[in-house]
Amino acid sequence: MTLDIKFNKITEEIKEDLEIQAGFVLSDAQIKSLNLNHRVVFTESEIKPYLRDITEFLTVTSPSERVWNCYKILSDNTCVITIHLESPYIYFSAVDLNE
């Protein structure tokens, strides 16, 4: 079985989800981070206005039906949006990758 992950399509879906579900538009630098590192880090103040809508979307949408997740890093009060793929055949989470 060959695994062919199209990260540019995943990035587009993340951008679309954030914009439609939370009104959160990623900057060019944030999109570049997603493409290069498969994750983007936000300060608490950057993401706070959108966090309620993001949380609601992630709560009502099954992990197998979305390509990203959001994590809060308690040690420095940042949040990370990262590529996260889950299906019966694959589990991939960019939060597990080293930079």
Backbone bond lengths (Angstrom), bond angles and torsions (degrees), N, CA, C in turn:
res aa  C-N    CA-C-N  psi(-1)  N-CA   C-N-CA  omega(-1)  CA-C   N-CA-C  phi
1 M - - - 1.451 - - 1.527 108.78 -
2 T 1.297 117.46 130.97 1.451 123.21 178.56 1.518 109.41 -101.90
3 L 1.303 115.47 132.22 1.459 121.46 178.25 1.522 108.06 -102.98
4 D 1.318 116.22 117.03 1.457 121.80 -179.28 1.519 107.57 -121.61
5 I 1.321 116.52 96.26 1.461 120.92 -178.76 1.523 108.28 -95.48
6 K 1.301 116.84 122.93 1.455 123.25 178.70 1.530 108.39 -94.56
7 F 1.336 115.87 89.58 1.451 119.99 -174.44 1.529 112.43 -64.05
8 N 1.324 118.59 -29.92 1.464 119.26 178.02 1.530 110.98 -65.95
9 K 1.326 118.05 -35.39 1.467 120.73 176.66 1.525 110.42 -70.69
10 I 1.325 116.86 -36.43 1.456 120.96 177.53 1.525 109.93 -65.63
11 T 1.336 116.80 -43.10 1.460 120.84 177.43 1.520 110.77 -59.71
12 E 1.323 117.00 -42.52 1.466 120.64 177.69 1.522 111.37 -61.01
13 E 1.320 116.85 -40.41 1.466 120.00 179.05 1.526 111.34 -66.91
14 I 1.320 117.31 -39.28 1.464 120.65 177.00 1.523 110.19 -62.20
15 K 1.338 116.37 -47.71 1.471 120.97 178.13 1.517 110.60 -56.23
16 E 1.327 116.40 -46.01 1.461 121.61 -178.38 1.533 111.35 -65.14
17 D 1.321 116.97 -46.01 1.469 120.57 178.74 1.518 111.45 -58.33
18 L 1.340 116.80 -48.53 1.464 120.06 -178.29 1.518 111.91 -62.70
19 E 1.323 116.44 -40.44 1.456 119.88 -179.14 1.527 111.86 -69.69
20 I 1.321 116.68 -46.71 1.471 120.58 -177.15 1.528 111.52 -72.65
21 Q 1.319 116.95 -44.82 1.463 120.67 -173.41 1.531 113.42 -81.61
22 A 1.344 117.40 -29.46 1.464 119.28 -174.17 1.525 114.28 -129.62
23 G 1.330 117.77 -4.54 1.461 119.97 -177.30 1.519 112.65 70.55
24 F 1.327 117.23 20.52 1.455 123.84 -175.97 1.523 109.27 -98.65
25 V 1.329 116.97 113.65 1.460 122.03 -179.75 1.532 108.29 -101.76
26 L 1.321 115.72 121.90 1.460 120.90 179.69 1.528 110.80 -75.41
27 S 1.326 115.62 143.34 1.470 120.92 176.20 1.526 109.23 -77.15
28 D 1.317 116.30 168.61 1.466 120.75 177.04 1.528 111.37 -60.24
29 A 1.329 117.18 -39.80 1.467 120.87 179.22 1.532 111.13 -64.90
30 Q 1.323 117.07 -38.54 1.463 120.96 178.89 1.529 110.86 -68.32
31 I 1.312 116.86 -39.08 1.466 120.84 177.19 1.527 109.66 -65.20
32 K 1.320 117.04 -40.66 1.467 121.02 177.69 1.531 110.67 -61.46
33 S 1.325 116.84 -41.50 1.462 121.25 177.46 1.525 111.03 -61.96
34 L 1.326 116.64 -42.06 1.466 119.90 176.97 1.520 111.13 -61.20
35 N 1.322 116.49 -43.39 1.465 120.17 -179.54 1.528 112.85 -67.10
36 L 1.330 117.11 -38.40 1.464 121.00 -176.62 1.529 113.23 -84.79
37 N 1.337 116.39 -44.01 1.461 121.32 -172.17 1.529 113.55 -108.52
38 H 1.325 116.13 -8.33 1.468 123.05 -177.63 1.522 112.06 64.85
39 R 1.320 115.72 22.21 1.457 121.58 175.08 1.530 108.60 -161.64
40 V 1.334 114.83 161.45 1.453 120.68 176.39 1.524 107.34 -140.71
41 V 1.339 115.90 139.68 1.463 122.31 -176.75 1.525 108.87 -105.76
42 F 1.332 115.40 137.13 1.463 122.06 179.42 1.521 109.47 -123.89
43 T 1.322 116.03 145.56 1.458 118.53 169.30 1.521 107.58 -73.08
44 E 1.307 115.29 161.55 1.462 119.53 -179.61 1.527 110.92 -60.28
45 S 1.327 117.36 -38.56 1.468 119.95 -178.85 1.529 112.08 -68.92
46 E 1.330 117.99 -32.10 1.470 121.08 178.72 1.525 111.87 -66.39
47 I 1.315 116.82 -39.86 1.457 120.27 -172.01 1.530 113.17 -97.59
48 K 1.330 117.07 -16.19 1.465 121.06 -174.41 1.539 114.28 -52.62
49 P 1.340 120.14 -44.31 1.469 119.04 -179.03 1.536 113.72 -63.55
50 Y 1.317 117.42 -17.96 1.461 121.83 -174.83 1.530 113.05 -109.73
51 L 1.314 116.03 -9.46 1.463 121.28 -170.15 1.526 113.19 -61.44
52 R 1.310 118.06 -39.58 1.471 120.53 179.52 1.527 110.92 -60.77
53 D 1.324 117.41 -46.98 1.465 121.34 -179.68 1.532 111.37 -68.27
54 I 1.323 116.90 -38.26 1.466 120.43 176.90 1.520 110.07 -62.69
55 T 1.333 116.40 -46.16 1.464 121.48 179.60 1.528 111.01 -60.81
56 E 1.317 116.68 -42.74 1.465 120.19 179.03 1.528 111.18 -62.48
57 F 1.328 116.73 -45.31 1.459 120.56 178.74 1.525 111.46 -60.01
58 L 1.329 116.45 -45.75 1.457 120.15 -178.85 1.530 111.84 -67.79
59 T 1.320 117.30 -30.35 1.457 121.24 179.55 1.521 111.95 -71.60
60 V 1.326 116.66 -40.00 1.472 119.67 -175.37 1.525 113.50 -90.93
61 T 1.325 117.30 -9.85 1.462 120.66 -178.44 1.526 109.63 -108.16
62 S 1.299 116.57 123.78 1.456 122.50 -179.38 1.530 110.62 -61.57
63 P 1.327 117.56 143.40 1.475 120.04 177.95 1.532 112.86 -56.21
64 S 1.315 117.66 -29.60 1.466 119.93 179.67 1.530 112.03 -75.67
65 E 1.336 117.67 -10.07 1.463 121.66 -178.99 1.529 113.14 -106.68
66 R 1.318 117.21 6.45 1.467 120.35 178.65 1.519 109.57 -138.57
67 V 1.333 115.52 165.41 1.469 119.91 -174.62 1.520 112.69 -116.41
68 W 1.313 118.11 13.62 1.451 120.70 -177.91 1.519 110.97 -148.97
69 N 1.327 114.05 165.93 1.446 121.21 175.69 1.519 108.01 -146.80
70 C 1.322 116.53 167.16 1.459 122.04 179.90 1.521 108.20 -128.61
71 Y 1.325 115.67 133.58 1.459 122.29 -178.57 1.518 109.44 -127.61
72 K 1.323 116.19 142.78 1.470 120.69 174.22 1.518 107.93 -100.20
73 I 1.328 115.51 129.47 1.458 122.13 177.49 1.533 106.94 -95.91
74 L 1.297 116.31 109.10 1.461 121.11 -173.76 1.522 113.23 -68.86
75 S 1.317 117.94 -30.54 1.459 120.54 -174.81 1.529 113.63 -67.35
76 D 1.330 117.64 -27.70 1.461 118.47 -179.81 1.534 113.65 -133.23
77 N 1.333 116.76 15.63 1.470 122.10 177.44 1.523 113.37 53.52
78 T 1.320 116.38 42.73 1.455 120.38 173.16 1.521 108.56 -113.32
79 C 1.310 115.48 166.14 1.454 122.05 174.00 1.521 107.96 -123.02
80 V 1.317 115.44 146.88 1.457 121.16 -179.83 1.515 107.99 -123.52
81 I 1.319 116.13 128.33 1.462 121.66 168.73 1.513 105.43 -102.15
82 T 1.309 116.42 126.82 1.449 121.06 -172.47 1.520 111.09 -137.55
83 I 1.318 115.64 151.29 1.458 120.77 174.90 1.520 108.15 -64.70
84 H 1.319 115.38 134.91 1.462 121.71 -177.45 1.527 106.89 -148.85
85 L 1.315 116.50 108.45 1.455 121.74 179.87 1.514 109.01 -110.14
86 E 1.322 116.06 133.57 1.452 119.85 179.75 1.522 108.72 -143.76
87 S 1.311 115.56 127.94 1.455 122.16 176.49 1.517 107.69 -151.98
88 P 1.327 117.86 177.01 1.467 118.16 176.10 1.532 112.76 -63.53
89 Y 1.330 117.70 -16.60 1.458 121.51 -173.60 1.515 114.43 -108.18
90 I 1.324 117.98 -19.38 1.463 120.64 -173.79 1.515 110.07 -148.22
91 Y 1.320 114.92 147.97 1.456 122.01 169.28 1.523 106.39 -134.70
92 F 1.322 117.02 121.37 1.458 122.00 -179.87 1.523 108.06 -138.78
93 S 1.317 116.69 122.53 1.446 120.94 177.16 1.526 108.83 -131.40
94 A 1.304 116.76 118.36 1.455 121.09 -179.01 1.525 112.23 -68.63
95 V 1.319 117.74 -15.84 1.458 119.92 177.04 1.522 110.05 -64.67
96 D 1.315 118.09 -22.29 1.456 122.56 179.74 1.526 113.31 -83.67
97 L 1.324 117.79 -10.02 1.462 121.65 -176.73 1.518 111.19 -84.51
98 N 1.314 116.13 147.40 1.458 120.75 172.73 1.515 109.15 -85.19
99 E 1.337 116.65 148.22 1.464 120.15 177.95 1.499 109.66 -79.15
